Amino acid sequence: MNSAKPNSLPPALFANLQNVLTSRKGTGGGDAEEVSKVPVADSKSNETKSSEEVSSGKPIVLVTNGDGIGAPGLFHLVGALVRDGKYDVHVCAPESDKSFSGHSVSVRETMVASSVEINGSTGFEVTGTTVDCVSLGLSGSLFSWMKPTLVISGIDKGLCCGQHSFYSGVFAGAMEAFLCGVPSLSISLNWKKDESEENNYKEAVDVCLPLINAAIRDIDTGLFPKDCFLNINVPTFPKTNKGIKVTEQSSWRCNLNWQGVSGNRHPSAHYISKHQTHGIQLAQISRDASAAGAARRVSAQRKTVEVESVASAGKSESQDGNVKKYFRLEVVDKEQEETGENLDFRAVELGFVSVTPMAFPCHAESAINSKASDWVTSVFTACEEILQG
């Protein structure tokens, strides 16, 4: 058995985190000694390592996000990873804000990947979603390797908790890596209007670095959980956080508020982010800032998407006989009824760094599966009786 490397997290804190994650594996029957054993690498697993990783001797880390290539959270995270000098850091992120793209992919569209330099890392900005970026990065078509040690998605602006995470681009980036068999982390900062500032991203990086370092170390030794990825949410003021809390996914989500607007109404300048130019300057991208973020309309508490709806109506307003209706989607926070301190969003509100293990089993729980089976059987039985009757 290989000797354990020094732990970069406080011993009690890391032990609690590791025990909870291990207990959620559901393998059953194994004792603590068996869990801590380092698996013997076989020839097949060695083949999955990239030639670049073997030659450099450093673990490869792929970084993406949902907020876009010019976001300050991505910039500060990449800078910290590069400065450490422990990893080969590569970036593949959307060229514009895809924070609400969910797990969407761009099919039958030509993606453009343009090279950029971000704090000394090799990077590409891609004309697609976060999932496109991760999928392309892991394909072997963009980089000389196919399987990094770890994929980190973030650090994004705003909470990514509960059911709301399924709308999230940053969450989808980590999930795509997990579905491809690559360990991953999703990291978000609980940004609040009139309270948060860019320095909070730097503080969030400082808080998360020990966890990132421990994850990469334990991926190499086989101790990092393989059947989940981690969704991490950092409180508004990271420097004064109360510690790390392993949490459960809540049912927290924002309200989706659709409002009808006139066809000639354009988004107010209020919705245009004031941080686009600064973020892109930080990323050292030599192109016009307004072009990079033209599709981005963000306020501190809400994000706005303009949608055109075409439907048949009694009175024709266009040459083809269809009526065009214009709507704007506003995503607004709402009060949550759940109060458990072990829930993701509640832990962040209380000042903890929330770490939620996320897994997606292929089969529903037995009780749910049984109820669904009974219902399907009853429907088919009724249909057969009607046909025979």
Summary of the structure (lengths in Angstrom):
residues: 389
radius of gyration: 23.1
end to end distance: 69.7
largest distance: 77.4
contacts: 1203
relative contact order: 0.14
helix: 35%
strand: 22%
